[in-house]
Amino acid sequence: MEKKNESFKKDIVLSFLSGEIASWFLIFIIKNPYVKEFENLAQIKRFLFFLPIVFPLIFLMGIIGAKFFEKIFQPIFQFAKFVEIGILNTFVDMGVLNLLTGLTGITSGLYLIPMNATSFLVAVTNSYYWNKFWTFKRGMKMVKKEFLSFVVISAIGLGINTGVVFLGTTIFLPLANLSAGAWLNLVKIFATLIVMFWNFLGYKFIVFKKQIQD
């Protein structure tokens, strides 16, 4: 029992930390000058300093709620950790992409591909260590075979993610007269949701398969 309590305390700390980090990358998205919609919602920027407070609390509520329902459906707690890391990685990915977009002014076309790949790879590296240490409890030491399989699964996810972003911003026109920056982020969210399910199945049953009972 004491060991379980210590483990849950660690879960609380890591959940809070992941929410805190996510909040700061979200700020990069909101401050992107090419998302014109945020310029019309000036009140959002007034409350930016609340994000590092609100986000960790939301993450804490999520992990505590998942712990409660774990008695009913055991895998839900592990999936909740994966989802929180997924949200963190989404904001890392989108935050880096929005930062690069804000610096270069590129919001579509072929030049967007290396930028999207860069942001995705930063998020994937972050994802590897968070999922290895927290979700699937494999420690922090990098295992060559494990990491290579992680890279393969993530590379497929990268292809899916980049393909959806490229097609969504180049072929399909923005809906409801959205700005280029807002449409880019909407497409990016859609691509991320698709890849999240692919990654969870790949990480759980291929990369970290020895821990499927956690």
N, CA, C and O of each residue as an XYZ file, in Angstrom:
856
protein
N       0.830     -1.208      0.000
C       0.000      0.000      0.000
C       0.865      1.259      0.000
O       0.594      2.216     -0.726
N       1.913      1.241      0.828
C       2.800      2.403      0.916
C       3.492      2.656     -0.424
O       3.675      3.801     -0.836
N       3.872      1.565     -1.096
C       4.525      1.689     -2.397
C       3.574      2.295     -3.416
O       3.986      3.106     -4.246
N       2.295      1.903     -3.359
C       1.294      2.442     -4.270
C       1.065      3.922     -4.012
O       0.883      4.704     -4.945
N       1.074      4.306     -2.720
C       0.902      5.714     -2.369
C       2.063      6.561     -2.884
O       1.859      7.670     -3.379
N       3.270      6.038     -2.765
C       4.447      6.749     -3.251
C       4.386      6.891     -4.769
O       4.742      7.927     -5.330
N       3.925      5.824     -5.417
C       3.802      5.850     -6.877
C       2.781      6.899     -7.314
O       2.997      7.607     -8.298
N       1.669      6.997     -6.582
C       0.636      7.963     -6.946
C       1.112      9.394     -6.685
O       0.750     10.312     -7.421
N       1.922      9.586     -5.639
C       2.492     10.905     -5.384
C       3.369     11.337     -6.558
O       3.360     12.499     -6.963
N       4.124     10.382     -7.095
C       4.957     10.676     -8.266
C       4.078     11.030     -9.460
O       4.401     11.931    -10.234
N       2.958     10.309     -9.604
C       2.030     10.597    -10.691
C       1.475     12.013    -10.575
O       1.318     12.712    -11.576
N       1.179     12.430     -9.336
C       0.655     13.774     -9.094
C       1.685     14.828     -9.517
O       1.346     15.799    -10.194
N       2.936     14.630     -9.114
C       3.998     15.584     -9.433
C       4.224     15.665    -10.939
O       4.340     16.757    -11.495
N       4.285     14.508    -11.599
C       4.540     14.490    -13.038
C       3.361     15.051    -13.831
O       3.550     15.699    -14.861
N       2.152     14.800    -13.351
C       0.975     15.355    -13.997
C       1.002     16.882    -13.919
O       0.756     17.571    -14.909
N       1.303     17.398    -12.727
C       1.392     18.846    -12.526
C       2.480     19.442    -13.420
O       2.274     20.485    -14.040
N       3.635     18.781    -13.484
C       4.763     19.278    -14.274
C       4.428     19.291    -15.768
O       4.750     20.251    -16.469
N       3.785     18.232    -16.250
C       3.440     18.174    -17.670
C       2.441     19.276    -18.030
O       2.520     19.860    -19.112
N       1.499     19.561    -17.120
C       0.554     20.647    -17.348
C       1.234     22.003    -17.364
O       0.874     22.880    -18.148
N       2.212     22.167    -16.500
C       2.956     23.427    -16.434
C       3.732     23.681    -17.728
O       3.691     24.781    -18.279
N       4.436     22.657    -18.203
C       5.212     22.794    -19.438
C       4.286     23.063    -20.623
O       4.578     23.910    -21.466
N       3.158     22.331    -20.682
C       2.206     22.507    -21.780
C       1.703     23.941    -21.857
O       1.525     24.483    -22.948
N       1.474     24.553    -20.706
C       0.925     25.912    -20.680
C       1.862     26.915    -21.340
O       1.408     27.852    -21.997
N       3.161     26.723    -21.169
C       4.125     27.671    -21.735
C       4.224     27.534    -23.248
O       4.415     28.528    -23.949
N       4.097     26.316    -23.757
C       4.107     26.149    -25.210
C       2.811     26.657    -25.835
O       2.809     27.092    -26.987
N       1.718     26.606    -25.093
C       0.457     27.149    -25.582
C       0.575     28.651    -25.814
O      -0.055     29.200    -26.718
N       1.379     29.304    -25.000
C       1.571     30.747    -25.139
C       2.179     31.083    -26.510
O       1.831     32.102    -27.107
N       3.089     30.226    -27.012
C       3.670     30.451    -28.340
C       2.583     30.449    -29.413
O       2.642     31.214    -30.376
N       1.584     29.572    -29.229
C       0.495     29.478    -30.198
C      -0.352     30.742    -30.177
O      -0.668     31.312    -31.221
N      -0.713     31.168    -28.977
C      -1.562     32.348    -28.832
C      -0.862     33.613    -29.331
O      -1.510     34.534    -29.828
N       0.454     33.652    -29.195
C       1.199     34.849    -29.598
C       1.619     34.841    -31.069
O       2.274     35.777    -31.528
N       1.250     33.797    -31.810
C       1.584     33.759    -33.231
C       0.877     34.905    -33.953
O      -0.353     34.950    -33.955
N       1.615     35.831    -34.564
C       0.986     36.999    -35.207
C       0.147     36.647    -36.431
O      -0.637     37.467    -36.908
N       0.315     35.406    -36.945
C      -0.429     35.011    -38.140
C      -1.757     34.332    -37.811
O      -2.499     33.942    -38.712
N      -2.051     34.195    -36.536
C      -3.378     33.739    -36.127
C      -4.179     35.002    -35.812
O      -4.216     35.465    -34.672
N      -4.809     35.538    -36.834
C      -5.472     36.840    -36.720
C      -6.632     36.827    -35.723
O      -6.977     37.858    -35.145
N      -7.227     35.646    -35.530
C      -8.365     35.550    -34.621
C      -8.002     35.967    -33.199
O      -8.830     36.522    -32.477
N      -6.760     35.697    -32.802
C      -6.339     36.063    -31.444
C      -6.219     37.583    -31.289
O      -6.355     38.111    -30.186
N      -5.964     38.279    -32.400
C      -5.879     39.739    -32.343
C      -7.243     40.341    -32.031
O      -7.342     41.398    -31.408
N      -8.294     39.653    -32.474
C      -9.654     40.137    -32.224
C     -10.180     39.718    -30.855
O     -11.268     40.121    -30.444
N      -9.402     38.917    -30.168
C      -9.789     38.473    -28.821
C      -8.713     38.908    -27.831
O      -8.033     38.092    -27.208
N      -8.590     40.206    -27.717
C      -7.527     40.787    -26.894
C      -7.593     40.318    -25.452
O      -6.571     40.256    -24.768
N      -8.814     39.983    -24.977
C      -8.952     39.570    -23.583
C      -8.209     38.266    -23.285
O      -7.814     38.007    -22.148
N      -8.026     37.445    -24.334
C      -7.294     36.185    -24.138
C      -5.869     36.469    -23.686
O      -5.367     35.841    -22.753
N      -5.217     37.423    -24.357
C      -3.837     37.729    -24.040
C      -3.684     38.355    -22.648
O      -2.617     38.286    -22.037
N      -4.769     38.964    -22.163
C      -4.709     39.549    -20.821
C      -4.596     38.476    -19.741
O      -4.099     38.731    -18.644
N      -5.069     37.261    -20.073
C      -5.090     36.190    -19.081
C      -4.011     35.133    -19.323
O      -4.074     34.035    -18.769
N      -3.023     35.470    -20.153
C      -1.960     34.511    -20.443
C      -1.229     34.065    -19.180
O      -0.826     32.908    -19.062
N      -1.064     34.983    -18.248
C      -0.305     34.644    -17.041
C      -1.049     33.641    -16.153
O      -0.454     33.063    -15.243
N      -2.361     33.431    -16.414
C      -3.118     32.440    -15.648
C      -2.877     31.009    -16.145
O      -3.089     30.048    -15.405
N      -2.434     30.872    -17.401
C      -2.269     29.540    -17.977
C      -1.349     28.636    -17.167
O      -1.689     27.472    -16.953
N      -0.183     29.128    -16.702
C       0.700     28.263    -15.922
C       0.106     27.843    -14.570
O       0.658     26.982    -13.885
N      -1.009     28.451    -14.199
C      -1.700     28.075    -12.962
C      -2.862     27.132    -13.269
O      -3.051     26.115    -12.602
N      -3.638     27.495    -14.297
C      -4.842     26.736    -14.628
C      -4.517     25.369    -15.227
O      -5.118     24.368    -14.837
N      -3.575     25.314    -16.167
C      -3.283     24.068    -16.859
C      -2.831     22.946    -15.918
O      -3.348     21.833    -16.015
N      -1.890     23.203    -15.022
C      -1.487     22.127    -14.101
C      -2.649     21.616    -13.264
O      -2.724     20.421    -12.979
N      -3.558     22.504    -12.864
C      -4.710     22.091    -12.065
C      -5.654     21.204    -12.874
O      -6.213     20.242    -12.347
N      -5.829     21.530    -14.157
C      -6.665     20.698    -15.031
C      -6.048     19.309    -15.179
O      -6.755     18.302    -15.135
N      -4.741     19.262    -15.354
C      -4.042     17.984    -15.481
C      -4.177     17.165    -14.196
O      -4.380     15.952    -14.244
N      -4.063     17.831    -13.058
C      -4.210     17.142    -11.776
C      -5.604     16.545    -11.625
O      -5.751     15.407    -11.181
N      -6.608     17.301    -11.989
C      -7.988     16.805    -11.904
C      -8.160     15.575    -12.795
O      -8.845     14.620    -12.428
N      -7.529     15.613    -13.970
C      -7.628     14.493    -14.889
C      -7.005     13.224    -14.345
O      -7.595     12.149    -14.451
N      -5.814     13.334    -13.761
C      -5.116     12.147    -13.276
C      -5.774     11.605    -12.014
O      -5.801     10.393    -11.802
N      -6.304     12.489    -11.177
C      -7.009     12.049     -9.974
C      -8.316     11.344    -10.355
O      -8.673     10.321     -9.769
N      -9.024     11.902    -11.342
C     -10.247     11.268    -11.807
C      -9.981      9.902    -12.408
O     -10.747      8.965    -12.186
N      -8.897      9.782    -13.171
C      -8.544      8.498    -13.783
C      -8.183      7.474    -12.714
O      -8.493      6.290    -12.853
N      -7.533      7.927    -11.652
C      -7.176      7.022    -10.557
C      -8.424      6.472     -9.897
O      -8.463      5.305     -9.508
N      -9.442      7.303     -9.769
C     -10.704      6.871     -9.161
C     -11.380      5.795    -10.016
O     -11.874      4.796     -9.494
N     -11.397      6.012    -11.343
C     -12.065      5.070    -12.241
C     -11.206      3.849    -12.563
O     -11.671      2.911    -13.210
N      -9.954      3.864    -12.109
C      -9.073      2.714    -12.344
C      -9.637      1.448    -11.708
O      -9.404      0.346    -12.205
N     -10.381      1.599    -10.606
C     -10.977      0.448     -9.932
C     -12.034     -0.231    -10.811
O     -12.287     -1.431    -10.697
N     -12.634      0.563    -11.680
C     -13.676      0.044    -12.566
C     -13.068     -0.521    -13.853
O     -13.464     -1.584    -14.333
N     -12.094      0.222    -14.398
C     -11.454     -0.183    -15.660
C      -9.964      0.107    -15.546
O      -9.535      1.243    -15.747
N      -9.174     -0.911    -15.226
C      -7.768     -0.758    -14.875
C      -6.915     -0.003    -15.902
O      -6.109      0.837    -15.502
N      -7.061     -0.269    -17.226
C      -6.191      0.410    -18.198
C      -6.406      1.919    -18.308
O      -5.587      2.614    -18.909
N      -7.494      2.434    -17.737
C      -7.819      3.846    -17.934
C      -6.763      4.773    -17.332
O      -6.540      5.870    -17.844
N      -6.107      4.338    -16.240
C      -5.118      5.205    -15.601
C      -3.885      5.352    -16.490
O      -3.346      6.450    -16.636
N      -3.444      4.250    -17.079
C      -2.305      4.314    -17.989
C      -2.638      5.162    -19.211
O      -1.821      5.963    -19.665
N      -3.849      4.977    -19.738
C      -4.245      5.757    -20.909
C      -4.363      7.235    -20.558
O      -4.053      8.092    -21.386
N      -4.808      7.546    -19.337
C      -4.921      8.945    -18.908
C      -3.545      9.607    -18.891
O      -3.402     10.761    -19.295
N      -2.538      8.877    -18.424
C      -1.175      9.411    -18.436
C      -0.713      9.650    -19.867
O      -0.097     10.670    -20.173
N      -1.023      8.685    -20.745
C      -0.648      8.830    -22.153
C      -1.337     10.047    -22.776
O      -0.723     10.779    -23.552
N      -2.601     10.263    -22.441
C      -3.345     11.400    -22.985
C      -2.743     12.712    -22.493
O      -2.597     13.655    -23.271
N      -2.392     12.781    -21.206
C      -1.796     14.019    -20.684
C      -0.458     14.298    -21.354
O      -0.148     15.443    -21.682
N       0.332     13.249    -21.556
C       1.592     13.421    -22.278
C       1.302     13.793    -23.726
O       2.021     14.589    -24.329
N       0.234     13.206    -24.280
C      -0.164     13.548    -25.639
C      -0.543     15.010    -25.771
O      -0.193     15.660    -26.756
N      -1.261     15.533    -24.775
C      -1.621     16.959    -24.783
C      -0.362     17.810    -24.672
O      -0.206     18.804    -25.381
N       0.540     17.405    -23.766
C       1.805     18.120    -23.631
C       2.550     18.136    -24.955
O       3.014     19.187    -25.397
N       2.666     16.974    -25.592
C       3.398     16.883    -26.852
C       2.709     17.654    -27.966
O       3.368     18.195    -28.854
N       1.378     17.703    -27.919
C       0.636     18.486    -28.907
C       1.015     19.953    -28.820
O       1.235     20.610    -29.837
N       1.089     20.463    -27.592
C       1.453     21.869    -27.420
C       2.932     22.117    -27.691
O       3.302     23.190    -28.166
N       3.785     21.129    -27.392
C       5.197     21.250    -27.750
C       5.317     21.320    -29.269
O       5.991     22.194    -29.815
N       4.650     20.380    -29.940
C       4.664     20.316    -31.400
C       4.117     21.599    -32.013
O       4.776     22.237    -32.834
N       2.894     21.975    -31.603
C       2.264     23.161    -32.165
C       2.969     24.445    -31.731
O       3.025     25.415    -32.487
N       3.508     24.445    -30.501
C       4.208     25.622    -30.014
C       5.456     25.905    -30.829
O       5.716     27.049    -31.202
N       6.232     24.856    -31.107
C       7.443     25.020    -31.920
C       7.065     25.431    -33.343
O       7.696     26.313    -33.925
N       6.022     24.783    -33.908
C       5.585     25.121    -35.262
C       5.116     26.569    -35.344
O       5.445     27.273    -36.299
N       4.355     27.016    -34.358
C       3.881     28.401    -34.355
C       5.025     29.384    -34.153
O       5.009     30.484    -34.706
N       6.014     28.990    -33.363
C       7.174     29.851    -33.174
C       7.924     30.016    -34.497
O       8.319     31.124    -34.862
N       8.116     28.897    -35.215
C       8.800     28.950    -36.513
C       7.971     29.723    -37.540
O       8.516     30.470    -38.353
N       6.648     29.538    -37.495
C       5.763     30.267    -38.404
C       5.830     31.767    -38.135
O       5.884     32.577    -39.060
N       5.826     32.118    -36.858
C       5.897     33.528    -36.498
C       7.200     34.175    -36.922
O       7.232     35.358    -37.262
N       8.282     33.394    -36.903
C       9.597     33.930    -37.270
C       9.794     34.019    -38.779
O      10.475     34.919    -39.269
N       9.188     33.074    -39.520
C       9.414     33.014    -40.973
C       8.259     33.545    -41.805
O       8.466     33.966    -42.943
N       7.047     33.533    -41.262
C       5.882     33.958    -42.020
C       5.328     32.871    -42.928
O       4.406     33.131    -43.701
N       5.872     31.650    -42.852
C       5.420     30.546    -43.701
C       4.258     29.820    -43.030
O       4.382     29.357    -41.896
N       3.122     29.720    -43.734
C       1.944     29.046    -43.174
C       1.401     27.948    -44.083
O       0.427     27.286    -43.725
N       2.013     27.738    -45.257
C       1.566     26.683    -46.167
C       2.660     26.413    -47.201
O       3.662     27.125    -47.266
N       2.445     25.359    -48.016
C       3.381     25.055    -49.089
C       4.498     24.103    -48.683
O       4.535     23.610    -47.556
N       5.403     23.854    -49.614
C       6.481     22.889    -49.401
C       7.434     23.302    -48.281
O       7.972     22.445    -47.579
N       7.648     24.611    -48.109
C       8.556     25.069    -47.061
C       8.025     24.778    -45.659
O       8.766     24.810    -44.677
N       6.731     24.496    -45.590
C       6.146     24.172    -44.289
C       6.536     22.760    -43.839
O       6.527     22.462    -42.645
N       6.879     21.890    -44.804
C       7.182     20.495    -44.479
C       8.368     20.363    -43.521
O       8.219     19.695    -42.497
N       9.556     20.966    -43.793
C      10.657     20.830    -42.837
C      10.365     21.481    -41.484
O      10.866     21.026    -40.456
N       9.562     22.537    -41.482
C       9.199     23.182    -40.228
C       8.310     22.270    -39.397
O       8.495     22.135    -38.188
N       7.332     21.640    -40.067
C       6.448     20.718    -39.371
C       7.218     19.492    -38.885
O       6.973     18.992    -37.787
N       8.148     19.013    -39.706
C       8.968     17.867    -39.316
C       9.823     18.198    -38.088
O       9.989     17.362    -37.199
N      10.360     19.414    -38.044
C      11.180     19.842    -36.906
C      10.362     19.872    -35.621
O      10.788     19.346    -34.592
N       9.192     20.486    -35.686
C       8.354     20.580    -34.485
C       7.895     19.197    -34.040
O       7.835     18.913    -32.843
N       7.571     18.338    -35.001
C       7.113     16.988    -34.679
C       8.229     16.183    -34.021
O       7.974     15.462    -33.056
N       9.462     16.288    -34.522
C      10.579     15.526    -33.974
C      10.955     15.997    -32.563
O      11.360     15.194    -31.723
N      10.818     17.291    -32.313
C      11.047     17.802    -30.957
C      10.031     17.176    -30.002
O      10.379     16.745    -28.903
N       8.767     17.133    -30.439
C       7.706     16.552    -29.621
C       7.901     15.053    -29.432
O       7.617     14.525    -28.356
N       8.383     14.360    -30.463
C       8.596     12.916    -30.385
C       9.690     12.578    -29.378
O       9.554     11.627    -28.607
N      10.766     13.348    -29.382
C      11.843     13.126    -28.418
C      11.326     13.321    -27.000
O      11.622     12.534    -26.101
N      10.555     14.378    -26.816
C       9.925     14.630    -25.520
C       9.000     13.473    -25.149
O       8.974     13.029    -24.001
N       8.245     12.995    -26.130
C       7.294     11.905    -25.917
C       7.995     10.619    -25.489
O       7.501      9.908    -24.614
N       9.126     10.317    -26.089
C       9.848      9.073    -25.773
C      10.178      8.991    -24.286
O       9.893      7.989    -23.630
N      10.776     10.051    -23.767
C      11.213     10.010    -22.368
C      10.041     10.066    -21.388
O      10.052      9.393    -20.357
N       9.036     10.869    -21.717
C       7.872     10.932    -20.826
C       7.133      9.599    -20.795
O       6.794      9.110    -19.717
N       6.876      9.000    -21.965
C       6.150      7.726    -22.003
C       6.971      6.586    -21.419
O       6.429      5.715    -20.739
N       8.255      6.587    -21.677
C       9.128      5.540    -21.159
C       9.181      5.570    -19.636
O       9.082      4.533    -18.980
N       9.336      6.768    -19.083
C       9.509      6.903    -17.638
C       8.186      6.867    -16.881
O       8.103      6.268    -15.809
N       7.154      7.500    -17.425
C       5.907      7.657    -16.675
C       4.814      6.687    -17.116
O       4.339      5.893    -16.303
N       4.409      6.733    -18.377
C       3.282      5.903    -18.815
C       3.578      4.411    -18.720
O       2.797      3.650    -18.148
N       4.718      3.997    -19.288
C       5.010      2.565    -19.376
C       6.079      2.085    -18.385
O       6.433      0.906    -18.378
N       6.595      3.002    -17.547
C       7.486      2.668    -16.434
C       8.671      1.789    -16.836
O       8.862      0.688    -16.319
N       9.456      2.315    -17.776
C      10.634      1.581    -18.211
C      11.932      2.277    -17.820
O      12.998      1.920    -18.322
N      11.857      3.259    -16.936
C      13.058      3.957    -16.517
C      13.482      5.009    -17.527
O      12.783      5.245    -18.513
N      14.638      5.649    -17.283
C      15.107      6.717    -18.160
C      16.240      6.281    -19.088
O      16.585      7.008    -20.020
N      16.823      5.101    -18.845
C      17.940      4.652    -19.665
C      17.464      4.302    -21.069
O      16.495      3.564    -21.248
N      18.167      4.849    -22.062
C      17.782      4.561    -23.439
C      18.249      3.167    -23.838
O      19.414      2.818    -23.648
N      17.338      2.375    -24.388
C      17.644      1.045    -24.902
C      17.629      1.134    -26.421
O      16.631      1.549    -27.009
N      18.741      0.744    -27.067
C      18.900      0.945    -28.501
C      17.760      0.334    -29.308
O      17.150      1.014    -30.133
N      17.465     -0.958    -29.074
C      16.417     -1.639    -29.838
C      15.058     -0.982    -29.594
O      14.268     -0.793    -30.519
N      14.808     -0.644    -28.344
C      13.549     -0.011    -27.976
C      13.409      1.345    -28.643
O      12.352      1.687    -29.174
N      14.491      2.114    -28.610
C      14.457      3.452    -29.195
C      14.282      3.387    -30.705
O      13.573      4.210    -31.284
N      14.930      2.402    -31.354
C      14.801      2.261    -32.795
C      13.360      1.935    -33.186
O      12.838      2.470    -34.164
N      12.724      1.054    -32.417
C      11.322      0.731    -32.705
C      10.439      1.939    -32.441
O       9.454      2.158    -33.147
N      10.790      2.728    -31.424
C      10.058      3.960    -31.129
C      10.176      4.929    -32.304
O       9.199      5.562    -32.704
N      11.390      5.034    -32.851
C      11.628      5.928    -33.984
C      10.822      5.485    -35.205
O      10.264      6.316    -35.922
N      10.764      4.156    -35.439
C      10.011      3.642    -36.586
C       8.525      3.980    -36.449
O       7.904      4.486    -37.384
N       7.961      3.692    -35.263
C       6.544      4.001    -35.033
C       6.303      5.497    -35.176
O       5.325      5.923    -35.790
N       7.203      6.285    -34.605
C       7.052      7.741    -34.649
C       7.260      8.283    -36.053
O       6.623      9.262    -36.442
N       8.162      7.644    -36.831
C       8.417      8.085    -38.206
C       7.164      7.888    -39.061
O       6.832      8.724    -39.901
N       6.479      6.770    -38.831
C       5.219      6.540    -39.542
C       4.206      7.612    -39.131
O       3.474      8.156    -39.957
N       4.191      7.894    -37.826
C       3.310      8.955    -37.326
C       3.681     10.301    -37.926
O       2.806     11.104    -38.249
N       4.988     10.551    -38.077
C       5.455     11.794    -38.688
C       4.949     11.913    -40.119
O       4.512     12.982    -40.546
N       5.013     10.800    -40.861
C       4.535     10.808    -42.235
C       3.051     11.114    -42.307
O       2.604     11.895    -43.147
N       2.290     10.489    -41.413
C       0.844     10.743    -41.377
C       0.571     12.195    -41.008
O      -0.235     12.875    -41.644
N       1.262     12.658    -39.960
C       1.069     14.018    -39.460
C       1.408     15.056    -40.520
O       0.620     15.963    -40.785
N       2.588     14.918    -41.126
C       3.037     15.894    -42.116
C       2.164     15.850    -43.366
O       1.860     16.887    -43.957
N       1.762     14.635    -43.767
C       0.899     14.502    -44.933
C      -0.433     15.204    -44.746
O      -0.911     15.902    -45.641
N      -1.030     15.013    -43.572
C      -2.315     15.660    -43.289
C      -2.155     17.180    -43.242
O      -2.989     17.911    -43.777
N      -1.077     17.658    -42.599
C      -0.842     19.104    -42.504
C      -0.619     19.710    -43.891
O      -1.172     20.762    -44.213
N       0.196     19.036    -44.708
C       0.476     19.558    -46.051
C      -0.789     19.601    -46.910
O      -1.097     20.622    -47.524
N      -1.516     18.485    -46.947
C      -2.735     18.420    -47.754
C      -3.800     19.388    -47.232
O      -4.484     20.056    -48.007
N      -3.924     19.448    -45.908
C      -4.948     20.296    -45.309
C      -4.719     21.771    -45.525
O      -5.678     22.537    -45.626
N      -3.446     22.194    -45.600
C      -3.137     23.628    -45.758
C      -2.881     24.020    -47.206
O      -2.909     25.206    -47.537
N      -2.632     23.042    -48.075
C      -2.289     23.349    -49.461
C      -3.434     23.084    -50.429
O      -3.675     23.871    -51.344
N      -4.143     21.965    -50.225
C      -5.208     21.579    -51.153
C      -6.577     22.075    -50.705
O      -7.359     22.601    -51.497
N      -6.846     21.893    -49.413
C      -8.155     22.282    -48.894
C      -8.159     23.744    -48.465
O      -7.216     24.215    -47.829
N      -9.207     24.444    -48.811
C      -9.328     25.853    -48.462
C      -9.806     26.011    -47.021
O     -10.563     25.177    -46.526
N      -9.371     27.073    -46.345
C      -9.831     27.319    -44.973
C     -11.356     27.433    -44.903
O     -11.992     27.980    -45.803
N     -11.920     26.914    -43.831
C     -13.358     26.979    -43.617
C     -13.739     28.257    -42.889
O     -12.973     28.765    -42.069
N     -14.913     28.773    -43.186
C     -15.491     29.912    -42.462
C     -14.552     31.113    -42.423
O     -14.511     31.843    -41.432
N     -13.787     31.321    -43.521
C     -12.912     32.495    -43.635
C     -11.896     32.607    -42.499
O     -11.604     33.706    -42.025
N     -11.368     31.480    -42.071
C     -10.343     31.498    -41.039
C      -9.044     32.066    -41.594
O      -8.780     31.966    -42.792
N      -8.236     32.661    -40.726
C      -6.924     33.145    -41.143
C      -6.019     31.953    -41.423
O      -6.304     30.836    -40.994
N      -4.928     32.194    -42.143
C      -4.002     31.122    -42.496
C      -3.431     30.452    -41.257
O      -3.276     29.232    -41.212
N      -3.120     31.262    -40.254
C      -2.558     30.705    -39.020
C      -3.552     29.854    -38.259
O      -3.195     28.805    -37.724
N      -4.810     30.304    -38.207
C      -5.845     29.553    -37.496
C      -6.145     28.240    -38.217
O      -6.320     27.203    -37.577
N      -6.206     28.287    -39.563
C      -6.466     27.071    -40.339
C      -5.333     26.068    -40.166
O      -5.574     24.868    -40.039
N      -4.085     26.567    -40.163
C      -2.920     25.700    -39.940
C      -3.055     24.968    -38.610
O      -2.807     23.765    -38.540
N      -3.443     25.674    -37.563
C      -3.559     25.057    -36.247
C      -4.725     24.071    -36.182
O      -4.633     23.047    -35.505
N      -5.818     24.374    -36.879
C      -6.966     23.469    -36.902
C      -6.593     22.158    -37.589
O      -6.926     21.076    -37.105
N      -5.902     22.265    -38.718
C      -5.452     21.067    -39.446
C      -4.447     20.294    -38.604
O      -4.468     19.063    -38.572
N      -3.567     21.022    -37.923
C      -2.549     20.385    -37.083
C      -3.200     19.586    -35.958
O      -2.750     18.484    -35.646
N      -4.237     20.118    -35.355
C      -4.946     19.403    -34.286
C      -5.556     18.108    -34.829
O      -5.462     17.057    -34.195
N      -6.177     18.192    -35.999
C      -6.772     17.012    -36.625
C      -5.702     15.955    -36.894
O      -5.914     14.774    -36.622
N      -4.559     16.375    -37.424
C      -3.469     15.447    -37.708
C      -2.938     14.817    -36.430
O      -2.613     13.630    -36.404
N      -2.850     15.612    -35.373
C      -2.332     15.131    -34.096
C      -3.247     14.087    -33.475
O      -2.768     13.104    -32.908
N      -4.555     14.286    -33.574
C      -5.511     13.320    -33.023
C      -5.394     11.967    -33.722
O      -5.445     10.920    -33.077
N      -5.238     12.000    -35.035
C      -5.074     10.761    -35.789
C      -3.820     10.020    -35.337
O      -3.851      8.816    -35.084
N      -2.723     10.756    -35.242
C      -1.443     10.152    -34.891
C      -1.413      9.688    -33.437
O      -0.704      8.736    -33.108
N      -2.180     10.354    -32.556
C      -2.191      9.963    -31.148
C      -2.645      8.519    -30.960
O      -2.037      7.769    -30.195
N      -3.704      8.131    -31.652
C      -4.190      6.754    -31.543
C      -3.184      5.759    -32.129
O      -2.952      4.691    -31.562
N      -2.596      6.117    -33.260
C      -1.565      5.272    -33.863
C      -0.399      5.085    -32.899
O       0.072      3.964    -32.703
N       0.066      6.168    -32.302
C       1.208      6.106    -31.404
C       0.920      5.271    -30.159
O       1.762      4.478    -29.736
N      -0.262      5.442    -29.570
C      -0.567      4.693    -28.348
C      -0.524      3.196    -28.614
O       0.073      2.448    -27.841
N      -1.141      2.758    -29.685
C      -1.157      1.335    -30.012
C       0.255      0.832    -30.315
O       0.646     -0.252    -29.882
N       1.013      1.635    -31.063
C       2.377      1.241    -31.404
C       3.294      1.198    -30.198
O       4.066      0.252    -30.044
N       3.223      2.212    -29.333
C       4.073      2.254    -28.142
C       3.723      1.135    -27.170
O       4.609      0.493    -26.607
N       2.433      0.907    -26.978
C       1.979     -0.061    -25.981
C       2.261     -1.500    -26.391
O       2.722     -2.300    -25.577
N       1.986     -1.830    -27.643
C       2.058     -3.223    -28.069
C       3.323     -3.588    -28.842
O       3.562     -4.762    -29.124
N       4.140     -2.579    -29.186
C       5.380     -2.863    -29.904
C       6.600     -2.336    -29.143
O       7.493     -3.108    -28.792
N       6.640     -1.039    -28.891
C       7.828     -0.435    -28.262
C       7.977     -0.849    -26.802
O       9.036     -1.327    -26.397
N       6.922     -0.668    -26.013
C       6.976     -0.959    -24.576
C       6.121     -2.163    -24.229
O       5.473     -2.174    -23.182
N       6.104     -3.178    -25.082
C       5.180     -4.307    -24.925
C       5.381     -5.104    -23.647
O       4.451     -5.773    -23.198
N       6.558     -5.056    -23.049
C       6.806     -5.794    -21.821
C       6.038     -5.228    -20.643
O       5.917     -5.879    -19.605
N       5.517     -4.015    -20.799
C       4.831     -3.354    -19.696
C       3.325     -3.297    -19.882
O       2.664     -2.470    -19.254
N       2.758     -4.161    -20.734
C       1.336     -4.064    -21.009
C       0.464     -4.350    -19.797
O      -0.739     -4.092    -19.825
N       1.052     -4.877    -18.739
C       0.266     -5.156    -17.541
C       0.258     -4.001    -16.559
O      -0.447     -4.056    -15.552
N       1.050     -2.926    -16.838
C       1.127     -1.786    -15.901
C      -0.173     -1.024    -15.865
O      -0.291     -0.039    -15.136
